[in-house]
Amino acid sequence: MQIFPRSTTREKSHSKNPERKQWSLPDTPATRDALAELVALPPAPPPPMLAVKPKQGDTPARKPQHRYVAGKDKPLTINPPHPFIKAVDDELVLRGMAYGTRKSYGQHLRNYFDWLREKQIAPEQATREQIREYLVQLAQSGTVSAAYCRGARSALIFLYDHALKQRGKVGDLPRMKRPQQLPVVLSREEVAKLLKVTYNLKHKALLMTAYSAGLRVGEVVRLKVNEIDSKRMQIRVTAGKGAKDRYTLLAETTLKILREYFRAYKPKDWLFPGGERDDHLAESSAERVFKDSLKKAGLAKPATFHTLRHSFATHLLEDGVDMRYIQELLGHGNIRTTERYTHVSESALGRIKSPVDKLTL
């Protein structure tokens, strides 16, 4: 903006210069007062920002996700692990143990080394009595399960037998007895109610696939699109517990929901992708989906995502399916693991009458 001297204002009150793209105003008190008023105004708010998807090359680098993917092994920790933990992990790798087992052993050893550090004891110098003291404290803590104590003992056996070559320090220590706990099972009506209140299509497909095929949470979130065989009506489970592959059922009802889900979400690689398209849904996210649906359904049972697997096995047993077939569908290595569902089968209990019903009262 240009202000002319007063001598020019009588000829013309203002002028326009298209070439320089400007207006010229006369140098008068009124003009100066108007400009001062404009300058004194608060700045105009910025225009609203529009969310623009970044270009392919501008995507910020993501922190690596250390989840197990079948065929793509990942390190136990980002930082270099303790040399003894690495020695145990190398032994487990050579034996073909699953990533979950390796991760569990690593955590047990880290806890054990923390306990030794407080007592200023080097792992290789710990005596049998000190190792026993650690396991006793663990069992008496009241904060861990019997299975956790058994896992800690197994990790210590690998540490001293294979990494430190000090056999006999742990192997003859007693193994904590595993309590005979019955699984929590939902009735068919409760499963139906759970699925009805799951309105999100992806969440419903997730829960229905897990229940109808008897899948563990880690198995269902790691399903690939190409593992759904609609021609043979089977689902291929790759690298399940114990690094075992197996086939299980693909129900007609589940296939209809999956096709509807495919049309809406168009998954490419993972059947149930997570926040990032190149990674699968996290197990913790699947657990939250189940808990939310359980709450919406008003079910008060202490159920978890794994309850869907228990319910699948129990309902098959009630339908008269042979125990050996159920064992294969679940991927159990021992038939005794499958036999525990006989304790919660309604059909078995329904055929037995209590003696009080035969009393004349």
Order of alpha helices (4+ residues) and beta strands (2+ residues): beta-beta-beta-alpha-alpha-alpha-alpha-alpha-alpha-alpha-alpha-beta-beta-beta-alpha-alpha-alpha-alpha-alpha-alpha
